Amino acid sequence: MKTVDTKEKMVTTTFGNVHYDYLVLAAGAQTNFFGNKNVEHNALAMKTVTDAMKLRNTLLSNLEQAETEDRDEERKAWMNIVIVGGGPSGVEIAGALADMKRTVLRHDYPDLDPKLFNIHLINSRDRLLASMDTASSERAEKDLRLMGVDLMLGQRVVDYKDNKVALEDGTVIPARTVIWVSGIRGVAIGGIPEESIGRGGRILVDRFNEVKGMENVYAIGDLSLVDDGDNHQGHPQLAQVAIQQAKNLAHNLINRERGKGQKPFVYRNLGTMATIGRKKAVAEIGGLKFGGLAAWLLWLLVHLRSILGVRNKTMALINWTWNYFNYKQSLRLILDR
């Protein structure tokens, strides 16, 4: 989708023009590099399946390069991992890499010193998981430090070039792998008035999800920012928000066609979770805040439920159980990028 023409009630797409009666924009979000071109060009994003595959290939390729490197400083750069962003994605990636360092590195790369595999998690705020309670943040920080992750809180990355990460305080970290999960912004769509674009490139909508300043045009999900006067920051950019908005809007459009009243969107927070590593996670559901093994098992259960089909659920559970006890992945191929 390229542009919206409200006068003609038409959208321009890569496959032609499409006319509409009601238009629902749900294009999602993209990685926000905050205008830093060097970071955008050199760092790895983690927003799509393609990004995840590229990250996997890069990590394995860099470890193989480190095995053949004779110079200590260069080997250190190949094995340094810098993660920028202390939200759920940054915490989960850091935890997964810490588990990889402990269980995979010594088996698959016996010639490499695990002590050189350094994981740096950089966050501009003074705590991780800012959307969660401080107790959850403190637990996540404690667990990651025990797992060997170097937390650099209250620090801001200003540049990344020549395989060096530059921080605002002048610190320079040599690293050939930088994972950028520091934020997202709404996908840009032409034809949307500037006054309808809010913080982070998100489209401003009212409590009925209708785009402000536009008629019969709606926005939901990561792309939307519900501006109801009380929630200026908008709802969190999570799947549950998008699902609930979609259901609310579907009912409202049906009622509108039938001449019935519409209901304003009210987000119901079903809880927030973040996994940290093996048997480590934090969860907040209602007034309950807990972590450790119970939160980790709950996180697995929630993700297992989201898998479609009984057969797929069963196979996923068998694979998880096998990998939990075995520690060995059957395939670590570097795929063609």
C-alpha positions as CSV (number, residue, x, y, z in Angstrom):
1,M,0.0,0.0,0.0
2,K,1.3,3.4,-1.0
3,T,-1.2,6.2,-0.6
4,V,-4.7,7.0,0.5
5,D,-7.0,9.3,-1.4
6,T,-10.0,10.2,0.7
7,K,-11.7,12.3,-2.0
8,E,-11.9,9.4,-4.4
9,K,-12.1,6.8,-1.5
10,M,-9.3,4.9,-3.1
11,V,-6.0,3.4,-2.0
12,T,-3.0,3.1,-4.3
13,T,-1.1,-0.2,-4.0
14,T,1.7,-2.0,-5.8
15,F,-0.9,-4.1,-7.7
16,G,-3.2,-1.2,-8.6
17,N,-5.9,1.1,-7.2
18,V,-8.6,-0.2,-4.9
19,H,-11.8,1.7,-3.9
20,Y,-13.3,1.4,-0.5
21,D,-16.3,2.2,1.6
22,Y,-14.4,1.8,4.9
23,L,-10.7,1.6,5.1
24,V,-8.9,-0.1,8.0
25,L,-5.1,0.6,8.2
26,A,-3.2,-2.1,10.1
27,A,0.2,-2.0,8.4
28,G,2.1,-2.4,11.7
29,A,5.4,-0.9,12.6
30,Q,9.0,-0.9,11.6
31,T,12.3,-0.6,13.4
32,N,13.1,3.0,14.6
33,F,16.7,3.9,14.1
34,F,16.0,7.5,15.2
35,G,17.6,9.0,12.1
36,N,21.0,7.4,12.7
37,K,22.0,6.2,9.2
38,N,25.2,4.4,10.3
39,V,23.2,2.3,12.8
40,E,20.5,1.7,10.3
41,H,23.0,0.5,7.7
42,N,25.3,-1.6,10.0
43,A,23.1,-2.9,12.9
44,L,20.8,-5.9,12.8
45,A,17.1,-5.4,13.4
46,M,14.8,-7.9,15.0
47,K,11.3,-7.2,13.6
48,T,10.5,-9.9,11.0
49,V,11.3,-13.6,10.4
50,T,13.8,-12.5,7.8
51,D,15.5,-10.3,10.4
52,A,15.7,-13.3,12.8
53,M,17.2,-15.6,10.1
54,K,19.8,-12.9,9.3
55,L,20.7,-12.6,12.9
56,R,21.1,-16.3,13.3
57,N,23.3,-16.6,10.2
58,T,25.4,-13.6,11.3
59,L,26.0,-15.0,14.8
60,L,27.1,-18.4,13.5
61,S,29.2,-16.9,10.7
62,N,31.0,-14.5,13.2
63,L,31.8,-17.4,15.6
64,E,33.4,-19.3,12.7
65,Q,35.4,-16.2,11.7
66,A,36.5,-15.9,15.3
67,E,37.8,-19.5,15.2
68,T,40.1,-18.7,12.3
69,E,41.3,-15.3,13.7
70,D,44.8,-15.0,15.0
71,R,44.7,-11.5,16.4
72,D,43.2,-11.2,19.9
73,E,41.6,-7.9,19.4
74,E,39.9,-9.0,16.1
75,R,38.7,-12.2,17.7
76,K,37.2,-10.2,20.6
77,A,35.3,-8.0,18.1
78,W,34.0,-11.1,16.3
79,M,32.7,-12.5,19.6
80,N,31.4,-9.3,21.2
81,I,27.6,-9.0,21.0
82,V,25.9,-5.6,21.6
83,I,22.2,-5.4,22.2
84,V,20.6,-2.0,22.1
85,G,17.2,-1.7,23.9
86,G,16.1,-2.9,27.3
87,G,12.5,-3.9,26.5
88,P,11.2,-7.5,26.3
89,S,12.9,-8.2,23.0
90,G,16.3,-7.0,24.3
91,V,16.0,-8.9,27.5
92,E,14.9,-12.1,25.8
93,I,17.7,-12.0,23.2
94,A,20.3,-11.3,25.9
95,G,19.0,-14.3,27.9
96,A,19.0,-16.6,24.9
97,L,22.6,-15.6,24.0
98,A,23.7,-16.1,27.6
99,D,22.2,-19.7,27.5
100,M,23.9,-20.2,24.2
101,K,27.3,-19.2,25.7
102,R,26.8,-21.6,28.6
103,T,25.5,-24.7,26.7
104,V,26.4,-24.4,23.0
105,L,29.6,-22.6,22.7
106,R,31.8,-25.1,24.4
107,H,30.3,-28.0,22.4
108,D,30.2,-26.5,19.0
109,Y,33.2,-24.2,19.1
110,P,35.7,-25.9,21.5
111,D,38.6,-23.8,20.2
112,L,37.0,-20.5,21.4
113,D,37.3,-19.2,24.9
114,P,33.8,-18.6,26.3
115,K,35.2,-15.7,28.4
116,L,35.6,-13.7,25.1
117,F,31.9,-14.1,24.2
118,N,30.7,-10.9,25.8
119,I,27.1,-9.9,25.8
120,H,26.5,-6.1,26.3
121,L,22.9,-5.0,26.9
122,I,22.6,-1.2,26.5
123,N,19.5,0.8,27.5
124,S,19.0,4.5,27.5
125,R,16.7,4.3,30.5
126,D,18.0,3.5,34.0
127,R,16.1,0.2,34.2
128,L,15.0,-2.7,32.0
129,L,11.4,-3.5,31.1
130,A,10.2,0.0,31.6
131,S,6.6,-1.0,30.8
132,M,6.6,-3.4,33.8
133,D,6.8,-2.9,37.5
134,T,10.1,-2.0,39.1
135,A,10.1,-5.4,41.0
136,S,10.0,-7.2,37.6
137,S,12.8,-5.0,36.3
138,E,15.0,-5.6,39.2
139,R,14.4,-9.4,39.0
140,A,15.3,-9.3,35.3
141,E,18.4,-7.3,35.9
142,K,19.6,-9.6,38.7
143,D,19.0,-12.8,36.6
144,L,20.8,-11.4,33.5
145,R,23.8,-10.3,35.6
146,L,24.0,-13.8,37.1
147,M,23.9,-15.2,33.6
148,G,27.0,-13.0,32.7
149,V,25.3,-10.3,30.7
150,D,26.9,-6.9,31.0
151,L,24.1,-4.3,31.6
152,M,24.9,-0.7,30.7
153,L,21.8,1.2,31.9
154,G,21.3,4.9,31.4
155,Q,23.6,4.8,28.3
156,R,22.8,5.9,24.8
157,V,24.3,4.7,21.5
158,V,25.3,7.6,19.3
159,D,27.0,5.8,16.4
160,Y,28.1,2.5,15.0
161,K,30.7,2.4,12.2
162,D,34.0,0.6,11.5
163,N,32.7,-2.2,13.8
164,K,32.8,0.1,16.8
165,V,29.8,1.1,19.0
166,A,30.1,4.6,20.3
167,L,28.2,5.6,23.4
168,E,27.2,9.1,24.5
169,D,29.8,9.1,27.4
170,G,32.7,8.4,25.0
171,T,32.9,4.6,25.6
172,V,33.7,2.6,22.5
173,I,32.9,-1.1,22.2
174,P,34.5,-3.2,19.4
175,A,31.7,-5.4,18.0
176,R,30.8,-6.9,14.7
177,T,27.3,-7.9,15.9
178,V,25.0,-5.2,17.0
179,I,21.3,-6.0,17.5
180,W,19.0,-3.0,17.5
181,V,15.8,-3.4,19.4
182,S,15.6,0.1,20.8
183,G,12.2,1.0,19.4
184,I,9.7,0.9,16.6
185,R,7.7,3.5,14.6
186,G,4.6,3.2,12.5
187,V,4.8,2.3,8.9
188,A,4.6,5.5,6.8
189,I,1.5,5.7,4.5
190,G,1.0,8.5,2.0
191,G,-2.1,10.7,2.0
192,I,-2.4,10.8,5.8
193,P,-2.5,14.5,7.0
194,E,0.5,15.6,9.1
195,E,-1.8,16.6,11.9
196,S,-3.0,13.0,12.1
197,I,0.5,11.6,12.8
198,G,1.5,11.4,16.4
199,R,4.4,10.2,18.4
200,G,6.6,7.5,16.8
201,G,5.0,7.9,13.4
202,R,1.8,6.4,14.8
203,I,-1.6,7.5,13.4
204,L,-3.8,9.4,15.8
205,V,-7.3,7.8,16.3
206,D,-10.2,8.5,18.5
207,R,-11.7,6.0,20.9
208,F,-13.6,4.4,18.0
209,N,-10.3,3.8,16.1
210,E,-11.2,6.4,13.5
211,V,-8.3,8.4,12.2
212,K,-8.5,12.0,13.3
213,G,-9.3,14.4,10.4
214,M,-10.3,11.6,8.1
215,E,-13.8,10.1,7.4
216,N,-14.4,6.3,7.2
217,V,-10.7,5.6,7.7
218,Y,-9.6,3.6,10.7
219,A,-6.2,2.5,12.1
220,I,-5.6,-0.3,14.6
221,G,-2.6,-2.2,16.0
222,D,1.0,-0.9,16.2
223,L,0.2,1.7,13.6
224,S,-2.4,3.5,15.8
225,L,-2.2,5.8,18.8
226,V,-5.5,6.1,20.7
227,D,-5.6,9.8,21.8
228,D,-8.5,9.9,24.3
229,G,-7.1,12.8,26.4
230,D,-6.1,10.5,29.2
231,N,-3.6,8.2,27.5
232,H,-1.2,10.5,25.6
233,Q,1.4,7.8,25.2
234,G,-1.0,5.5,23.5
235,H,-1.5,1.8,24.3
236,P,1.5,-0.6,24.3
237,Q,2.3,-1.9,20.9
238,L,1.4,-5.5,21.7
239,A,-0.6,-8.2,19.9
240,Q,-3.4,-8.2,22.4
241,V,-4.0,-4.5,21.8
242,A,-4.4,-5.1,18.1
243,I,-6.6,-8.2,18.6
244,Q,-8.9,-6.3,20.9
245,Q,-9.0,-3.2,18.6
246,A,-9.9,-5.5,15.6
247,K,-12.8,-7.1,17.5
248,N,-14.1,-3.8,18.7
249,L,-13.9,-2.2,15.3
250,A,-15.5,-5.2,13.5
251,H,-18.5,-5.0,15.9
252,N,-18.7,-1.2,15.4
253,L,-18.7,-1.4,11.6
254,I,-21.5,-4.1,11.7
255,N,-23.5,-2.0,14.1
256,R,-23.0,1.1,12.0
257,E,-24.4,-0.6,8.9
258,R,-27.4,-1.7,10.9
259,G,-27.9,1.7,12.3
260,K,-27.0,0.7,15.9
261,G,-24.8,2.4,18.4
262,Q,-21.0,2.0,18.6
263,K,-18.9,1.1,21.6
264,P,-15.6,3.0,22.3
265,F,-12.5,0.9,22.5
266,V,-11.3,0.1,26.1
267,Y,-8.1,-2.0,26.4
268,R,-8.2,-4.8,28.8
269,N,-4.7,-5.7,29.9
270,L,-4.4,-9.5,30.1
271,G,-0.9,-9.4,31.5
272,T,2.7,-8.9,30.5
273,M,5.5,-11.5,30.4
274,A,9.1,-11.6,29.4
275,T,11.3,-14.7,29.3
276,I,14.9,-14.2,30.5
277,G,16.4,-17.7,30.0
278,R,16.1,-21.3,31.0
279,K,13.7,-21.4,34.0
280,K,13.8,-17.6,34.2
281,A,11.1,-15.2,33.3
282,V,8.9,-12.4,34.8
283,A,5.1,-12.1,34.6
284,E,2.5,-9.6,35.6
285,I,-1.1,-10.7,35.5
286,G,-3.7,-8.6,37.2
287,G,-2.3,-7.8,40.6
288,L,0.1,-10.7,40.6
289,K,3.8,-10.2,39.9
290,F,6.1,-13.2,40.0
291,G,9.1,-14.7,38.3
292,G,11.4,-17.7,38.1
293,L,10.2,-21.2,37.1
294,A,6.5,-20.5,37.5
295,A,6.6,-17.5,35.1
296,W,8.8,-19.4,32.6
297,L,6.3,-22.3,32.5
298,L,3.4,-19.9,32.1
299,W,5.3,-18.2,29.2
300,L,5.7,-21.5,27.5
301,L,2.0,-22.4,28.0
302,V,0.8,-19.1,26.5
303,H,3.0,-19.5,23.5
304,L,2.0,-23.2,23.1
305,R,-1.6,-22.1,23.0
306,S,-1.0,-19.7,20.2
307,I,0.3,-22.4,17.9
308,L,-2.4,-23.6,15.4
309,G,-3.4,-27.2,15.3
310,V,-3.2,-30.0,17.8
311,R,-0.5,-31.8,15.8
312,N,1.7,-28.6,15.7
313,K,1.2,-28.1,19.4
314,T,2.2,-31.6,20.1
315,M,5.3,-31.5,17.9
316,A,6.3,-28.2,19.5
317,L,5.9,-29.6,23.0
318,I,8.0,-32.7,22.1
319,N,10.7,-30.5,20.5
320,W,10.8,-28.2,23.5
321,T,11.0,-31.1,26.0
322,W,13.8,-32.8,24.0
323,N,15.8,-29.6,23.7
324,Y,15.4,-28.9,27.4
325,F,17.0,-32.1,28.4
326,N,19.4,-32.6,25.4
327,Y,20.9,-29.1,24.9
328,K,21.7,-30.0,21.3
329,Q,20.1,-28.6,18.2
330,S,20.0,-31.0,15.3
331,L,20.6,-28.2,12.7
332,R,22.9,-25.2,13.0
333,L,23.3,-24.5,9.3
334,I,24.3,-21.1,7.9
335,L,21.7,-20.4,5.2
336,D,22.4,-18.4,2.1
337,R,21.5,-14.7,2.7
